[in-house]
């Protein structure tokens, strides 16, 4: 492995690329963050409406919010995959004098499209679905559960304090990544691999990763992900 652990990665990245190295590949997610969150919450609302349409008199349960979140994960994938693909490719480039194959996100998009067409930009879609469908379900379900618990008796959710709301959002992020980290690892490996490396897609990535590095490799990066998830 290139890095021994999280702290080794931090040290090597900073020594080779400086502070900017930690933000490599950020342009693509920043451009897409507004439509991604807009679509995410639209999908969540749609998921709740579908359940209300199926059972008009049934009150939404904790599990209902999970299902609605899963719908959000499905629709969000459509706008998220190209940005994720571009970000991952940029993040594995070597800095500090190393050969730079891509000059930025637009250059990545052009070259990937030229090489593989629109399918190249959407490489890793199935892996992203494996990550975002249950991940989004856990996110919204956990948030709603905590907000409900924090709502004072006889009051509404508007009476929940900002601090409790912040805590609910943080725990939702942790719950999301607790189950999303493994498919995210598979997605990143697939999206950064040269064409033809994994002909059967995410299944080949899973077999190769477990065989060569063991099941624990699926959870590489769990510590930094959790540090990011709460705030």
Secondary structure, 3 states (H helix, E strand, C coil): CCCCCHHHHHHHHHHHHCHHHHHCCHHHHHHHHHHHHHHHHHHHHHHHHHHHHHCCCCCCCHHHHHHHHHHHHHHHHHHHHHHHHHHHHHHCCCCCCCCCCCCCHHHHHHHHHHHHCHHHHCCCHHHHHHHHHHHHHHHHHHHHHHHHHHCCCCCCHHHCCHHHHHHHHHHHHHHHHHHHHHHHHHHHHHHHCCCCCCCCCHHHHHHHHHHHHCHHHHHCCHHHHHHHHHC
